[in-house]
Every structure is written in C-alpha cells, then in structure tokens.
Amino acid sequence: MIKVVKFGGSSVANAAQFAKVKNIVLSDPARQFVVASACGKESKEDHKVTDLLYLCEAHIRYGVSYEPIFAEVEAKYSKIKEDLGLALDLDKEFSMIRSQMKKGISTDYLVSRGEYLTCRLLAEYLGYDFVDAADVIAFGYDGSIDMEKTASLLQQHCNGKGIVVPGFYGAMPNGAIRVMSRGGSDVTGAVLANVLDADVYENWTDVSGFYVADPRIVANPVRIPRITYNELREMSYMGANVLHDDAVFPVKSKNIPINIRNTNEPENPGTMIMEDCSKQDQLDPPHRITGITGRKGFTVITLVKSHSSAEVGYLRKVLSVFEDYRVSIECVPITVDTFSIIVNTEAVDSCLYDIVGRLKEELKPDSLKIDERVSLVAVVGRAMKEQPGMSGKLLSEFGYNHINIKTISQTADELSVVVGVMDRDFEKAIQCIYDKFIKEERGNKG
C-alpha cells in the first residue's frame, strides 16, 4: 500500500508537533511519501513563517529593514533544531537566503523557503531523504502542473526509502521557483498521490475532518465520516475551507480517497473523501444532510419584466452586463417573468449603480430591486434525493423559525439546496437546520 501524507503548518509549528508527526509517519510503513507546509502558529500571538516571509519581501520592496522580521524566522527554526537535536547547518541555509535577499530576491523564492527549511529539518528527524519540490514539481509556462514530467522526475528520486517533499512550490521550465496559492501544500500532496498511484492521500491538519456545520456556529457539531468529492466541492465553495479547492482534482481523476486527519488526535479516523460512498452507505446509512455551510456578504439584483421568458437572448443580455464589469455571478434563481442575479457584494462595491444603470437602459425591466446584506446557506447531502419533500421540509423549518427566505435554488441532481437569507439570520438558519435534521435525527436513532 502507498500512502501520501501531508502535514499542515499547525502540525509542524514546533518541536512538540514534529514529534507527533514522527510518531504518525513511523507507525505505518505505508507512509513513505511526506509533504509538509511551512511552520505555522504556536499560539494566537505567534506568526506563520509564510506570513513573516511575505512581510520581509514587502520590506525589501519598500527599502525598509527586514532584519527584525527575518530574525523571528531564524529563531523559530533554530529552536526546533535545538529542541530535536538535529545537525542541519541552518547558519549556512540562512546565509544563502540573506545573500539572495541583498541581490534582489524573487518573491516566490523567498516565501518558498518556509516549506524548504521545515522539510529539511523534518527529513533529518524522520530519517527520510529530502527531495526539493523544485526538482520534482514541474510547472508549465501557463502555470499548470505538468503531471507527466512530475511523475518522471519523482521516479528518479524513489529509491525505496521514505522521502520528504516541501509543499506549496515547484519550478518553471527555466528553473525559477513558482509558488501556488495559499494552502497549496494540499495540492502538492494531491499531485504526488496522483503520480504515485497512491491508495490513499492522508491530509493531516488541526481538525478531525469535516463537520456537519461550523463549530463557531453550532456547538460540538457531528463529524462527517465520509463525503463524496462532489459534496466536498459544494461545501468548500460555500465556505467549508478545510482543504484547498484544487487539491480534489488530481486525486479525483484516479479515484484516490482523501483522508482528513488530526495530528493532535491521531486515533480519530477523521473524514474520508471518496468518489462513491454507496458501498459504505449501505452498511452505515448517512444522515439526510451531509453538511450545512454558507457565506455572508452577497447582493441580490432582482429584475421583473413581463414575457421576458419568451424573449430570446434576454438572460444573456443581462449576464453580459456583469461580464463587461468582470463580475462573477454566484447563481441566477428564475421564475416566469422574474429572475435574480446574486453576486458577491465586494465584487460590485465600486460599480453596482453603473451596472443597475446599464440594466435599466438596455433591458428596460418593469421593476428592479436591490437587496444587500444577504447570506447564502447551502444544505448539501447525497441522501436528500431519496427523501421526498426534503426541500419543502427545509423551507418549513425556516418559516417555523421566522427566517425570511430571499431566494432559493436547487439543481436537478438534488445534491444541494441554496437558500438566501438576510445576514442577520445567517447563524440562526444554520442552527435551526442542524437541530431539526441532524440533532433530532440522532436523538430519534438513540
């Protein structure tokens, strides 16, 4: 069996966390391929190494001394080395980085040093080989990862011994370092899982998987034991950010399950993310609802025009106005003569009334209404389609709790129902659905 294991910043924040990682990795001989992020926060008052390195870059750019900030980075790694009794020559490593900083270092190279140094230390601590991500993660000039070339490069470093690869970055065809978007170490792990044809991709973080609802809204929510890739995409898009969105695609293409685990609670099985959960569902039926999530900060523009449904190209004309202002649209709930355009409020903050003016001038609606401070609540669940009247029950629960519904949309696959409510009702909406469809259901089973 092959397991690719990735550890997030909180998992490698200090020497004590390194020890937990070592116990996890060495407890299973299948864990031969390790990816790690840069050191994260030890406490709320601490700083992530990547944040400090980005701050150093900003100081360099504006001609301000970066020494006090870089000294924090040096101190963090030096303490981990000392506490674990490691031999890595950090003075040499820091000297090389400083020399580059004085010459005019690239942003990508500088911020990638967090993952680089973390994994140099971790590889020595585990007794594994260190393999630089710049030597195996191959980017094309278009910014996409060349999976075939990456597979070939990685194969050259596989000699039967465990390896540690830094997350978050790789190299362009000309050798220049390129970093991914924040959280990109998740993607690195997924890419390695793909090219190695891994049996499972374990993603170790500081939470024990996905929860049915945000713990900041619902006290002690139920953990989701398993979830499909499609459900994950729905929940992640609407705010459940445990895993980088782009980490799904490399493993989904080969049907490799992702196991979200907690470094601080390694005995917890976490959440398994799979293409198809049907076999497991037969033995252990899931809740009607897999997860409840959502986001605040939307604006709804509603147009009414008689017989607009019979006017060819009407909706296209509306959408083209938003396209001209480069505004992405979240969804478009439609009835016969009425449809709403839901957009992120920040996206239209500077152009809302210009857009409205264009819509009135070019579409000539009978009426146009703007609702701001709207939240979207997504109720996601592969089992909902097996429950007749599920949407009606959801809406009834909102009504029972005096929550006014602004919009509602549901796709034909019945995987999710997205309801628009006012921002003031956001937390209440999530709580009432959880109480009715999760808490009550578990109580009945008990």
N, C-alpha and C positions, 0 to 999 in steps of 0.2 A: 504493500500500500504506500502511496505517496501523499503526503500532506504538506501543503504550503502554509506556513503560519506567519501572520503579520501582527506586529505589536505596535499599538499607537503610542503617542507621546506620553500619556499618563502611565503607561506600562514600563517606560524606561526613564522616569523622571529623576531617579536617584539610585543609589546602590541597593537599597532595600528592594526596589522594584526590579532591578536587574536580577536579584536573587530569585524572585518569584518567576521571572521569565526563564531562568535556567532550570528551575525545578519542572516547569511545564514542558519545556523543549526536551529535556533529557528523560522525562518519564515515558516518552513514546518514541521508539526508534524510527517511526514513520515520519517524524518531524525533522527532516533533513534540510529543508529549504526555508530559511528565515528571512523575513523582511521587517525592517523597523523604521519608525519615524524618528525625528529629532526629539531630544529630551523635552518633555512637557513641564507643566507646572507642578511643583511640590506642594504648593498651598495657594490660596486665593491671592496672596500678596506677591507670589513669585511671578516670573515671566517665562513664556515659552521661548526656547532658544531661537526658533524661526522668527518670532516677533522681534527679538533683540537684533538678529542679523539684518532684518529689513530696516530696522531703525538705524543700524550702523551705515547701511547703504545710503539712507536719506541724509545722514550727517556728512558723509563723504561728498555727496552731490552738492550740498549747500555750503561746503567748506567749513563745517563745524567739527570740532574734535569728537571722534568716536571712541576714544580710549576708555572712558568710564563704562561705556556700554559693553565694549568688547571684553573688558576685564571681567564682567559678570559671566560672559560665556566661558572664558578661560577658567574662572573659579569653579563653575559648575562641573565641567569635565574633569578638572584636576581633582576635585573632591571624590568623584565617582572612581577615578583611577586609584586614588589613595585608599579609599574605603575597601576596594576589592583587591588591592594588592597587585595591580596589573603593571605590565612592563612597557606599554606603548609609549614611545617618545613624543609626548604631547608638545614639548617645547619646540621640537622640530616642526611638527604639524602647524602650530600657531605661527611660527616664524615664516613658514611658506605662505600662509594666508595673509599675514601682515605685509609681506613683500608685494603680493598681488594688490592689496588694498592701496598701497602707495603708488603703484603704477597706473591705477585706473581699472579696478576690478569690475567684471560684469555682475549685474545684479543676480542673475541666475547662478553663477558660480559661487558667489558669496553665500547666498541663502541655502544652497545645497550642502554647505559644509556642516550644517547641523546634523543631517542624516548621515553624512560621511563619517564624522567623528563618533557619533553614537554607535554606528555599526562596526567601526574599527575596534572600539572597546568591547562591544558585545561579542564579536567574533573571537577575540582572545579569551574572554571569560568563559565562553561555551566550549572552546577548543575546536571551533569550526574555522574553515577558510573564509577570509574576507574577499568578496568579489565586488569591485566597484560597479555601481549601476551604469556609469559612463561606458563600461566595457561590455555591457550586455543588453541594456535597454536602448534600442535603436529607433530614433525618430526619423521620419522623412522630412523633406523641406516644407511640406504642407502642415507639419505639426502633428501628424498622426503617427502612431507607433507601428513600425514595420515588424509585424509578428513573425514573418518567415526569417528575417535577418536576426531578430532577437533570439529565436529558437536555435539558430545555428551558432550564434555567439555563446549562448548559455551552455550548449552542449560541450563546447571547448573547455568549460570550467567545471564540468561534472566529472569527478574522479572517484566517486564512491564515498567521499567524505562530505559531511554537512557543510553548507555554505551560508553566509550572511550577506544579503544584498541591501544596500540603502534604498529606501523608498523615495518617492517624490521627484526623482530626476532621472535623466538619461542623457544621451548625446545625439547631436545632429550629425549628418553625414560628414561634415567638416571637422568633427570632434568637439565642437563647442557644447558646453553644458546647457541643457534646457530643462527647466523645472515645469511641473504640472501645476494645476490649480491647487489651492489649499486642500489638504486631505488627500492629496494624490498618492500617498503611500498605499492607500486601499487599492488604487488602480495598479500600482506596481505588483502587489501580491496577486491580483486577479490575472495580470498578464503572465506572470510566472506559472500560475496554476494552469493557464491555457496551454502554454508551450510545452509544459512538462506532462500534460495529460493527467493532472493530479486527480486523486479520488475525492478529495475534499479540500476546500480553502477555508482555513480557520482564521478568523479576524478577531484578535484579542484586544479588548478595549477596557473601559472602566464601568460598563453596564452589562448586565446579564442577558443581553439580547434585546429584542424589540418588545415593547409593552403595548397593550391594547390602547392605552391613552397616555398622554404626557403626565409623568409623576408630579409635575409642578401644578397640574390642574386637578388630577384625580389622585387621592391618597392611596398608595400601595396598589397600583393597578396590576392586573393579571399579566404575566409574561406570555408572549405568543410562542408556543413550542415550535411551530413550523408555519411557513408562509411561502406563497409562490412568488416567482420573480415579478409577475405582473402586479400582484398585490403590493409588493415592495415598491415598485415604481410609482404606483398610485399614492402610497403613503409618504414616500420620500419627497415627491413633487409637492405634496401639500404640507410639508413641514417636519416629518419624522426623520431627522437627519442623524442617523447612527452610522450610515455607510455612504461613501461618496457615490453619487448617482452613476458615474461612468464605470464603477467597479463591477457592475452587473454584466455588462455586455461581453467581456472576454470569457467569462465563465459560463454564461447562459448559452453561448454558441456551441459549447461542448457538454452542456448539461452537467456541469460540475457544481455540487451543492456548496453553499457558503454557510459556515457555522459561526455565528456571532457569539463570542465567549467573553467572560470577565476575568481578567488577570488576577484580580483581588478575591475572586470566588471561583477557583478553577474546577471545583466539583460540580458547579451548576452547568447543566447541559446547554444552556442558552437557547438561541433560536436558530433553527435550520431553515435556510432559504433554498427552495427547490423549484425546478420547472414544473413538476407534477407531484402533488401531495396525496393523490387519490388512494394509493395503497395504504398509506399511514392513516388516512381519514377513515377508512373502513374499519380499522381496529380501534381508533380513538377519534370519534366524530368531533369536528371543530365547532366552536361557537358560531352562531348565525352571523356574527360580526367578527371579523378578524381584527380590525383596528379602527379607531376614531381619531382623526387628526384634522388639522386645518391651519389657516393663516389669517391674520388681520391685515387691514390696510388696502382694501380694494375700493374702486369706484365703479358704479353701475350706471351706464347711459342707456336709457330706455326710449326707443322710438315707436311711435304708433302712426300707421298710415293705412287707410282703407285700401283693400285689394292689393296690398304690397306682395302678398304671396303669389299673385298671378302675374306680377311684373318681372319679366325675365331679367336677370342680372342685378336686381335691386340689392340683394345682400352683398354681392361682390363689390358694388359701388360703395357701400358703407365700409366694408373692410379695407378697401383701397385707400380711404381717407386715413385710417390708422396706419396703414403701411407707409404712406407718404411721410408721416411723422415718426416712423420707425418705432411704433408702439406695439409690443407683443400683446396678443389677446388671450385671456385665460379661458373663457368659454362664451358661448352665444346661446342662451336659452331662447326658444322661439315658440310663439303661438301663431294663430292665423294672420293677424294684422299687426302683431306686436313682437318685437324682439329686443333683447337686452345685450349690450356689449359690456363684458366685465374685464376690467384692466387693473393692473397694479397702480395704486394711487401715485406712487413716486414716479412712475413712467410718464404720467400725464401732468405732473405737477406744474410744469412750465408751459404746457401747450393745450390744456384742457379746453379753454374757451376758444382757442383758434380751431380746434377740432369741431367743437359744437357749431361754430360759425359756418364751417365748411359743410357740415351735415345738413344744417338748415337751408343753406343756399343751394346745394346740389341735389339733395334728396327730397326737400320740401315735405317733411313729415307733418302730420296733423298735430302732433304734440311731441315734445322731447323733454324728458325728465332726467335729472342727475341725482343719484344717491351716493353720498360719500360715507366714509367710516363703516364700510361693510366688511364682514368676515365671511370666508368660505369654510364650511365644515364638511369634511369628506368622511363618509361612512363606507368602509371597504370590507368586502367579505366574499370569498368564493362560494360560501354556503348560502348566500342570500337568494340566489336564483332558485333554490329548492324550497323557498318559503313563500308561498302565495300571499300577496297582500303586504309584503315587507315594507314597501315604500309608504303605503298608507299607514302602517303602524308607526313608522318613524315620524311622519308628519303629525299624526295624532299626539305623539308624545311631546312634540314641540308645542302644539296647541294647549295641551294639558298644563304645560309649564309656562304658559303666557309668553311664548317666544314668537315674535312675528317673523314670518318667512318672506324674504325679499325675492329670492329666485330659487329654482330647483332644476337640476339636470341629472339625467341618468342615461348611460349608454345601453345599447341593445344587449351587451353581454352581461348586464346586471351585476358587474363586479363592484361598482361603487355608485353611491348617490351623493351628489354635491349640493349642499343647501346654503344659500346666502342668508345671513342674519346680520343684525347690527353689531358693531364691535362690542357694545356694552353687554350683549347676550352671548358672546363667544364662549367663555368658560362655562357658563350655565348650560349652554346647549350640549357641550361635550359631556358634562357631568350627568345630565338627565338621560342621555342616550346610554351612557355606561351603566348607570343604575338600573335602567329598565332592561337592557338586553344582555348585559354581562353579569352584573351583581345579582339581579333577580334570577337569572337563568342558573347561575351556580348555586344559589340558595335552594332552588327547586330540586336540583340534582342531589344536593346534600340531604 
